[in-house]
Amino acid sequence: MYVVCKEHVEMALDEFVDEYEGQAPDVYKLDEISFTAWEAPAKCEYCSQVPKFLIV
């Protein structure tokens, strides 16, 4: 699972595909989803920007 800003979506997609042997991930906009037992991190996994996407 990756939580990233718009700038790092492509990098996270590449890492996901490499890690899960070519499987395509699901991509969600963080402002359009919510989970009762999970809160998105305050910053992107690759930088200090606010994350916009969840890649699972």
PyMOL Python script that loads the backbone (N, CA, C, O; Angstrom):
from pymol import cmd

cmd.read_pdbstr("""\
ATOM      1  N   MET A   1       0.852  -1.171   0.000  1.00  0.00           N
ATOM      2  CA  MET A   1       0.000   0.000   0.000  1.00  0.00           C
ATOM      3  C   MET A   1       0.895   1.229   0.000  1.00  0.00           C
ATOM      4  O   MET A   1       1.881   1.295   0.734  1.00  0.00           O
ATOM      5  N   TYR A   2       0.541   2.195  -0.826  1.00  0.00           N
ATOM      6  CA  TYR A   2       1.292   3.442  -0.932  1.00  0.00           C
ATOM      7  C   TYR A   2       0.320   4.599  -0.793  1.00  0.00           C
ATOM      8  O   TYR A   2      -0.781   4.568  -1.344  1.00  0.00           O
ATOM      9  N   VAL A   3       0.729   5.617  -0.056  1.00  0.00           N
ATOM     10  CA  VAL A   3      -0.047   6.849   0.088  1.00  0.00           C
ATOM     11  C   VAL A   3       0.869   7.961  -0.414  1.00  0.00           C
ATOM     12  O   VAL A   3       1.882   8.275   0.211  1.00  0.00           O
ATOM     13  N   VAL A   4       0.501   8.552  -1.551  1.00  0.00           N
ATOM     14  CA  VAL A   4       1.423   9.454  -2.237  1.00  0.00           C
ATOM     15  C   VAL A   4       0.756  10.717  -2.755  1.00  0.00           C
ATOM     16  O   VAL A   4      -0.464  10.788  -2.904  1.00  0.00           O
ATOM     17  N   CYS A   5       1.593  11.708  -3.024  1.00  0.00           N
ATOM     18  CA  CYS A   5       1.132  12.940  -3.666  1.00  0.00           C
ATOM     19  C   CYS A   5       1.026  12.698  -5.175  1.00  0.00           C
ATOM     20  O   CYS A   5       1.446  11.657  -5.679  1.00  0.00           O
ATOM     21  N   LYS A   6       0.468  13.664  -5.874  1.00  0.00           N
ATOM     22  CA  LYS A   6       0.282  13.535  -7.315  1.00  0.00           C
ATOM     23  C   LYS A   6       1.618  13.352  -8.040  1.00  0.00           C
ATOM     24  O   LYS A   6       1.699  12.611  -9.020  1.00  0.00           O
ATOM     25  N   GLU A   7       2.647  14.017  -7.563  1.00  0.00           N
ATOM     26  CA  GLU A   7       3.966  13.954  -8.195  1.00  0.00           C
ATOM     27  C   GLU A   7       4.573  12.549  -8.153  1.00  0.00           C
ATOM     28  O   GLU A   7       5.339  12.182  -9.045  1.00  0.00           O
ATOM     29  N   HIS A   8       4.242  11.770  -7.140  1.00  0.00           N
ATOM     30  CA  HIS A   8       4.875  10.464  -6.959  1.00  0.00           C
ATOM     31  C   HIS A   8       3.981   9.268  -7.287  1.00  0.00           C
ATOM     32  O   HIS A   8       4.329   8.135  -6.953  1.00  0.00           O
ATOM     33  N   VAL A   9       2.849   9.495  -7.928  1.00  0.00           N
ATOM     34  CA  VAL A   9       1.949   8.394  -8.290  1.00  0.00           C
ATOM     35  C   VAL A   9       2.653   7.392  -9.205  1.00  0.00           C
ATOM     36  O   VAL A   9       2.583   6.186  -8.969  1.00  0.00           O
ATOM     37  N   GLU A  10       3.316   7.872 -10.225  1.00  0.00           N
ATOM     38  CA  GLU A  10       3.970   6.973 -11.173  1.00  0.00           C
ATOM     39  C   GLU A  10       5.045   6.120 -10.498  1.00  0.00           C
ATOM     40  O   GLU A  10       5.170   4.932 -10.796  1.00  0.00           O
ATOM     41  N   MET A  11       5.802   6.705  -9.610  1.00  0.00           N
ATOM     42  CA  MET A  11       6.842   5.965  -8.892  1.00  0.00           C
ATOM     43  C   MET A  11       6.213   4.858  -8.043  1.00  0.00           C
ATOM     44  O   MET A  11       6.702   3.728  -8.030  1.00  0.00           O
ATOM     45  N   ALA A  12       5.135   5.184  -7.340  1.00  0.00           N
ATOM     46  CA  ALA A  12       4.460   4.187  -6.508  1.00  0.00           C
ATOM     47  C   ALA A  12       3.850   3.076  -7.354  1.00  0.00           C
ATOM     48  O   ALA A  12       3.899   1.907  -6.972  1.00  0.00           O
ATOM     49  N   LEU A  13       3.278   3.433  -8.501  1.00  0.00           N
ATOM     50  CA  LEU A  13       2.720   2.417  -9.399  1.00  0.00           C
ATOM     51  C   LEU A  13       3.812   1.459  -9.878  1.00  0.00           C
ATOM     52  O   LEU A  13       3.612   0.245  -9.890  1.00  0.00           O
ATOM     53  N   ASP A  14       4.949   1.994 -10.267  1.00  0.00           N
ATOM     54  CA  ASP A  14       6.065   1.157 -10.716  1.00  0.00           C
ATOM     55  C   ASP A  14       6.528   0.212  -9.609  1.00  0.00           C
ATOM     56  O   ASP A  14       6.763  -0.970  -9.859  1.00  0.00           O
ATOM     57  N   GLU A  15       6.658   0.725  -8.398  1.00  0.00           N
ATOM     58  CA  GLU A  15       7.096  -0.112  -7.278  1.00  0.00           C
ATOM     59  C   GLU A  15       6.066  -1.193  -6.964  1.00  0.00           C
ATOM     60  O   GLU A  15       6.433  -2.330  -6.670  1.00  0.00           O
ATOM     61  N   PHE A  16       4.788  -0.850  -7.024  1.00  0.00           N
ATOM     62  CA  PHE A  16       3.740  -1.825  -6.765  1.00  0.00           C
ATOM     63  C   PHE A  16       3.809  -2.962  -7.778  1.00  0.00           C
ATOM     64  O   PHE A  16       3.778  -4.134  -7.403  1.00  0.00           O
ATOM     65  N   VAL A  17       3.900  -2.621  -9.046  1.00  0.00           N
ATOM     66  CA  VAL A  17       3.947  -3.637 -10.107  1.00  0.00           C
ATOM     67  C   VAL A  17       5.184  -4.521  -9.949  1.00  0.00           C
ATOM     68  O   VAL A  17       5.105  -5.734 -10.141  1.00  0.00           O
ATOM     69  N   ASP A  18       6.312  -3.930  -9.606  1.00  0.00           N
ATOM     70  CA  ASP A  18       7.530  -4.712  -9.372  1.00  0.00           C
ATOM     71  C   ASP A  18       7.361  -5.649  -8.173  1.00  0.00           C
ATOM     72  O   ASP A  18       7.743  -6.817  -8.237  1.00  0.00           O
ATOM     73  N   GLU A  19       6.797  -5.143  -7.102  1.00  0.00           N
ATOM     74  CA  GLU A  19       6.657  -5.924  -5.868  1.00  0.00           C
ATOM     75  C   GLU A  19       5.645  -7.060  -6.014  1.00  0.00           C
ATOM     76  O   GLU A  19       5.852  -8.152  -5.484  1.00  0.00           O
ATOM     77  N   TYR A  20       4.559  -6.804  -6.728  1.00  0.00           N
ATOM     78  CA  TYR A  20       3.491  -7.798  -6.848  1.00  0.00           C
ATOM     79  C   TYR A  20       3.477  -8.480  -8.214  1.00  0.00           C
ATOM     80  O   TYR A  20       2.430  -8.917  -8.690  1.00  0.00           O
ATOM     81  N   GLU A  21       4.636  -8.563  -8.828  1.00  0.00           N
ATOM     82  CA  GLU A  21       4.875  -9.342 -10.044  1.00  0.00           C
ATOM     83  C   GLU A  21       3.884  -9.041 -11.170  1.00  0.00           C
ATOM     84  O   GLU A  21       3.271  -9.948 -11.732  1.00  0.00           O
ATOM     85  N   GLY A  22       3.741  -7.777 -11.482  1.00  0.00           N
ATOM     86  CA  GLY A  22       2.962  -7.379 -12.644  1.00  0.00           C
ATOM     87  C   GLY A  22       1.484  -7.156 -12.409  1.00  0.00           C
ATOM     88  O   GLY A  22       0.774  -6.780 -13.342  1.00  0.00           O
ATOM     89  N   GLN A  23       0.990  -7.374 -11.196  1.00  0.00           N
ATOM     90  CA  GLN A  23      -0.425  -7.132 -10.923  1.00  0.00           C
ATOM     91  C   GLN A  23      -0.704  -5.625 -10.922  1.00  0.00           C
ATOM     92  O   GLN A  23       0.090  -4.832 -10.415  1.00  0.00           O
ATOM     93  N   ALA A  24      -1.826  -5.259 -11.489  1.00  0.00           N
ATOM     94  CA  ALA A  24      -2.210  -3.853 -11.525  1.00  0.00           C
ATOM     95  C   ALA A  24      -2.849  -3.453 -10.194  1.00  0.00           C
ATOM     96  O   ALA A  24      -3.709  -4.173  -9.685  1.00  0.00           O
ATOM     97  N   PRO A  25      -2.445  -2.325  -9.629  1.00  0.00           N
ATOM     98  CA  PRO A  25      -3.030  -1.881  -8.358  1.00  0.00           C
ATOM     99  C   PRO A  25      -4.350  -1.148  -8.560  1.00  0.00           C
ATOM    100  O   PRO A  25      -4.698  -0.753  -9.673  1.00  0.00           O
ATOM    101  N   ASP A  26      -5.067  -0.979  -7.475  1.00  0.00           N
ATOM    102  CA  ASP A  26      -6.230  -0.102  -7.450  1.00  0.00           C
ATOM    103  C   ASP A  26      -5.735   1.257  -6.960  1.00  0.00           C
ATOM    104  O   ASP A  26      -4.921   1.333  -6.040  1.00  0.00           O
ATOM    105  N   VAL A  27      -6.226   2.318  -7.574  1.00  0.00           N
ATOM    106  CA  VAL A  27      -5.817   3.678  -7.211  1.00  0.00           C
ATOM    107  C   VAL A  27      -7.060   4.454  -6.791  1.00  0.00           C
ATOM    108  O   VAL A  27      -8.055   4.499  -7.514  1.00  0.00           O
ATOM    109  N   TYR A  28      -6.986   5.061  -5.615  1.00  0.00           N
ATOM    110  CA  TYR A  28      -8.109   5.821  -5.072  1.00  0.00           C
ATOM    111  C   TYR A  28      -7.657   7.228  -4.713  1.00  0.00           C
ATOM    112  O   TYR A  28      -6.536   7.429  -4.246  1.00  0.00           O
ATOM    113  N   LYS A  29      -8.534   8.197  -4.935  1.00  0.00           N
ATOM    114  CA  LYS A  29      -8.281   9.559  -4.468  1.00  0.00           C
ATOM    115  C   LYS A  29      -8.654   9.606  -2.988  1.00  0.00           C
ATOM    116  O   LYS A  29      -9.758   9.211  -2.612  1.00  0.00           O
ATOM    117  N   LEU A  30      -7.752  10.078  -2.165  1.00  0.00           N
ATOM    118  CA  LEU A  30      -7.988  10.095  -0.728  1.00  0.00           C
ATOM    119  C   LEU A  30      -9.195  10.953  -0.328  1.00  0.00           C
ATOM    120  O   LEU A  30      -9.851  10.671   0.675  1.00  0.00           O
ATOM    121  N   ASP A  31      -9.484  11.988  -1.102  1.00  0.00           N
ATOM    122  CA  ASP A  31     -10.626  12.843  -0.746  1.00  0.00           C
ATOM    123  C   ASP A  31     -11.967  12.231  -1.137  1.00  0.00           C
ATOM    124  O   ASP A  31     -13.018  12.798  -0.837  1.00  0.00           O
ATOM    125  N   GLU A  32     -11.939  11.065  -1.812  1.00  0.00           N
ATOM    126  CA  GLU A  32     -13.179  10.408  -2.231  1.00  0.00           C
ATOM    127  C   GLU A  32     -13.458   9.107  -1.474  1.00  0.00           C
ATOM    128  O   GLU A  32     -14.475   8.461  -1.725  1.00  0.00           O
ATOM    129  N   ILE A  33     -12.580   8.716  -0.559  1.00  0.00           N
ATOM    130  CA  ILE A  33     -12.776   7.482   0.198  1.00  0.00           C
ATOM    131  C   ILE A  33     -12.577   7.740   1.685  1.00  0.00           C
ATOM    132  O   ILE A  33     -11.983   8.743   2.081  1.00  0.00           O
ATOM    133  N   SER A  34     -13.079   6.823   2.498  1.00  0.00           N
ATOM    134  CA  SER A  34     -12.821   6.894   3.940  1.00  0.00           C
ATOM    135  C   SER A  34     -12.917   5.485   4.509  1.00  0.00           C
ATOM    136  O   SER A  34     -13.661   4.642   4.009  1.00  0.00           O
ATOM    137  N   PHE A  35     -12.157   5.256   5.550  1.00  0.00           N
ATOM    138  CA  PHE A  35     -12.160   3.979   6.249  1.00  0.00           C
ATOM    139  C   PHE A  35     -12.377   4.265   7.726  1.00  0.00           C
ATOM    140  O   PHE A  35     -11.858   5.249   8.254  1.00  0.00           O
ATOM    141  N   THR A  36     -13.135   3.417   8.390  1.00  0.00           N
ATOM    142  CA  THR A  36     -13.427   3.657   9.796  1.00  0.00           C
ATOM    143  C   THR A  36     -12.217   3.401  10.696  1.00  0.00           C
ATOM    144  O   THR A  36     -12.063   4.072  11.716  1.00  0.00           O
ATOM    145  N   ALA A  37     -11.363   2.450  10.342  1.00  0.00           N
ATOM    146  CA  ALA A  37     -10.245   2.089  11.223  1.00  0.00           C
ATOM    147  C   ALA A  37      -8.887   2.500  10.663  1.00  0.00           C
ATOM    148  O   ALA A  37      -7.862   1.958  11.076  1.00  0.00           O
ATOM    149  N   TRP A  38      -8.865   3.453   9.726  1.00  0.00           N
ATOM    150  CA  TRP A  38      -7.597   3.858   9.123  1.00  0.00           C
ATOM    151  C   TRP A  38      -7.635   5.341   8.816  1.00  0.00           C
ATOM    152  O   TRP A  38      -8.627   5.859   8.303  1.00  0.00           O
ATOM    153  N   GLU A  39      -6.563   6.005   9.129  1.00  0.00           N
ATOM    154  CA  GLU A  39      -6.427   7.427   8.806  1.00  0.00           C
ATOM    155  C   GLU A  39      -5.194   7.592   7.931  1.00  0.00           C
ATOM    156  O   GLU A  39      -4.137   7.042   8.240  1.00  0.00           O
ATOM    157  N   ALA A  40      -5.319   8.334   6.858  1.00  0.00           N
ATOM    158  CA  ALA A  40      -4.202   8.541   5.935  1.00  0.00           C
ATOM    159  C   ALA A  40      -3.068   9.285   6.625  1.00  0.00           C
ATOM    160  O   ALA A  40      -3.315  10.159   7.456  1.00  0.00           O
ATOM    161  N   PRO A  41      -1.831   8.949   6.288  1.00  0.00           N
ATOM    162  CA  PRO A  41      -0.688   9.690   6.826  1.00  0.00           C
ATOM    163  C   PRO A  41      -0.754  11.163   6.415  1.00  0.00           C
ATOM    164  O   PRO A  41      -1.444  11.519   5.460  1.00  0.00           O
ATOM    165  N   ALA A  42      -0.049  11.990   7.125  1.00  0.00           N
ATOM    166  CA  ALA A  42      -0.059  13.434   6.873  1.00  0.00           C
ATOM    167  C   ALA A  42       0.811  13.837   5.697  1.00  0.00           C
ATOM    168  O   ALA A  42       0.675  14.941   5.170  1.00  0.00           O
ATOM    169  N   LYS A  43       1.724  12.928   5.273  1.00  0.00           N
ATOM    170  CA  LYS A  43       2.587  13.289   4.151  1.00  0.00           C
ATOM    171  C   LYS A  43       2.809  12.097   3.223  1.00  0.00           C
ATOM    172  O   LYS A  43       2.618  10.942   3.602  1.00  0.00           O
ATOM    173  N   CYS A  44       3.210  12.411   2.022  1.00  0.00           N
ATOM    174  CA  CYS A  44       3.530  11.434   0.982  1.00  0.00           C
ATOM    175  C   CYS A  44       4.651  10.519   1.466  1.00  0.00           C
ATOM    176  O   CYS A  44       5.498  10.934   2.258  1.00  0.00           O
ATOM    177  N   GLU A  45       4.655   9.277   0.990  1.00  0.00           N
ATOM    178  CA  GLU A  45       5.712   8.338   1.376  1.00  0.00           C
ATOM    179  C   GLU A  45       7.080   8.725   0.825  1.00  0.00           C
ATOM    180  O   GLU A  45       8.099   8.253   1.330  1.00  0.00           O
ATOM    181  N   TYR A  46       7.125   9.578  -0.203  1.00  0.00           N
ATOM    182  CA  TYR A  46       8.380   9.939  -0.845  1.00  0.00           C
ATOM    183  C   TYR A  46       8.830  11.366  -0.576  1.00  0.00           C
ATOM    184  O   TYR A  46       9.985  11.708  -0.834  1.00  0.00           O
ATOM    185  N   CYS A  47       7.930  12.207  -0.060  1.00  0.00           N
ATOM    186  CA  CYS A  47       8.288  13.606   0.188  1.00  0.00           C
ATOM    187  C   CYS A  47       7.406  14.155   1.310  1.00  0.00           C
ATOM    188  O   CYS A  47       6.685  13.398   1.959  1.00  0.00           O
ATOM    189  N   SER A  48       7.460  15.437   1.534  1.00  0.00           N
ATOM    190  CA  SER A  48       6.690  16.029   2.629  1.00  0.00           C
ATOM    191  C   SER A  48       5.366  16.669   2.175  1.00  0.00           C
ATOM    192  O   SER A  48       4.701  17.340   2.964  1.00  0.00           O
ATOM    193  N   GLN A  49       4.992  16.462   0.922  1.00  0.00           N
ATOM    194  CA  GLN A  49       3.732  17.017   0.431  1.00  0.00           C
ATOM    195  C   GLN A  49       2.543  16.238   0.993  1.00  0.00           C
ATOM    196  O   GLN A  49       2.690  15.106   1.455  1.00  0.00           O
ATOM    197  N   VAL A  50       1.383  16.849   0.948  1.00  0.00           N
ATOM    198  CA  VAL A  50       0.145  16.209   1.393  1.00  0.00           C
ATOM    199  C   VAL A  50      -0.211  15.104   0.393  1.00  0.00           C
ATOM    200  O   VAL A  50      -0.225  15.354  -0.813  1.00  0.00           O
ATOM    201  N   PRO A  51      -0.496  13.891   0.868  1.00  0.00           N
ATOM    202  CA  PRO A  51      -0.846  12.805  -0.052  1.00  0.00           C
ATOM    203  C   PRO A  51      -2.234  13.002  -0.659  1.00  0.00           C
ATOM    204  O   PRO A  51      -3.136  13.545  -0.022  1.00  0.00           O
ATOM    205  N   LYS A  52      -2.383  12.554  -1.891  1.00  0.00           N
ATOM    206  CA  LYS A  52      -3.639  12.683  -2.603  1.00  0.00           C
ATOM    207  C   LYS A  52      -4.195  11.335  -3.048  1.00  0.00           C
ATOM    208  O   LYS A  52      -5.386  11.230  -3.342  1.00  0.00           O
ATOM    209  N   PHE A  53      -3.347  10.296  -3.104  1.00  0.00           N
ATOM    210  CA  PHE A  53      -3.751   9.007  -3.655  1.00  0.00           C
ATOM    211  C   PHE A  53      -3.359   7.848  -2.750  1.00  0.00           C
ATOM    212  O   PHE A  53      -2.322   7.864  -2.087  1.00  0.00           O
ATOM    213  N   LEU A  54      -4.230   6.838  -2.748  1.00  0.00           N
ATOM    214  CA  LEU A  54      -3.965   5.564  -2.082  1.00  0.00           C
ATOM    215  C   LEU A  54      -3.835   4.515  -3.174  1.00  0.00           C
ATOM    216  O   LEU A  54      -4.722   4.369  -4.015  1.00  0.00           O
ATOM    217  N   ILE A  55      -2.735   3.791  -3.158  1.00  0.00           N
ATOM    218  CA  ILE A  55      -2.471   2.753  -4.159  1.00  0.00           C
ATOM    219  C   ILE A  55      -2.369   1.428  -3.435  1.00  0.00           C
ATOM    220  O   ILE A  55      -1.480   1.225  -2.609  1.00  0.00           O
ATOM    221  N   VAL A  56      -3.298   0.515  -3.753  1.00  0.00           N
ATOM    222  CA  VAL A  56      -3.326  -0.803  -3.096  1.00  0.00           C
ATOM    223  C   VAL A  56      -3.508  -1.915  -4.108  1.00  0.00           C
ATOM    224  O   VAL A  56      -3.555  -3.087  -3.736  1.00  0.00           O
TER     225      VAL A  56
END
""", "prot")
cmd.dss("prot")
cmd.show_as("cartoon", "prot")
cmd.util.cbc("prot")
cmd.orient("prot")
